[in-house]
């Protein structure tokens, strides 16, 4: 059985945390998940915490 999910990658996951997005997209099929990236999504304004 495959579960389907709406997927909002946001700016952080699409840019600063690309590795996390790639990992999720790689593992999802193994878990039986189908991700549907939300069309026309826009940035939510969140920022990724950075160590200085």
C-alpha positions in Angstrom: 0.0 0.0 0.0 1.3 3.4 -0.9 0.7 6.5 1.1 0.5 9.8 -0.7 1.5 13.1 0.9 1.4 16.8 -0.2 5.0 18.0 0.1 6.1 21.6 0.9 9.9 21.8 0.5 10.1 25.5 1.2 13.1 27.7 0.6 15.3 26.2 3.2 14.8 22.6 2.1 15.2 23.6 -1.5 18.4 25.7 -1.0 20.3 25.6 2.2 19.3 22.0 3.2 19.3 20.4 -0.2 20.8 17.2 1.3 17.8 16.7 3.5 15.4 17.1 0.6 17.5 14.6 -1.5 17.5 12.1 1.4 13.7 12.4 1.9 13.1 12.0 -1.9 15.4 8.9 -1.9 13.9 7.2 1.1 10.2 8.0 0.5 9.7 5.2 -2.1 11.3 2.7 0.1 8.8 3.5 2.8 5.9 3.3 0.4 5.4 7.1 0.3 4.6 9.1 -2.8 5.4 12.8 -2.4 3.5 15.4 -4.4 5.3 18.7 -4.3 2.7 21.5 -3.8 2.6 23.4 -7.1 3.1 27.1 -6.8 4.5 27.1 -3.2 6.1 30.2 -2.0 8.7 30.9 0.7 7.3 31.0 4.2 10.0 33.3 5.5 11.6 30.7 7.8 15.4 30.7 8.0 17.8 27.9 8.7 19.9 28.2 11.9 23.6 28.4 11.1 26.5 27.9 13.5 28.8 30.9 13.4 
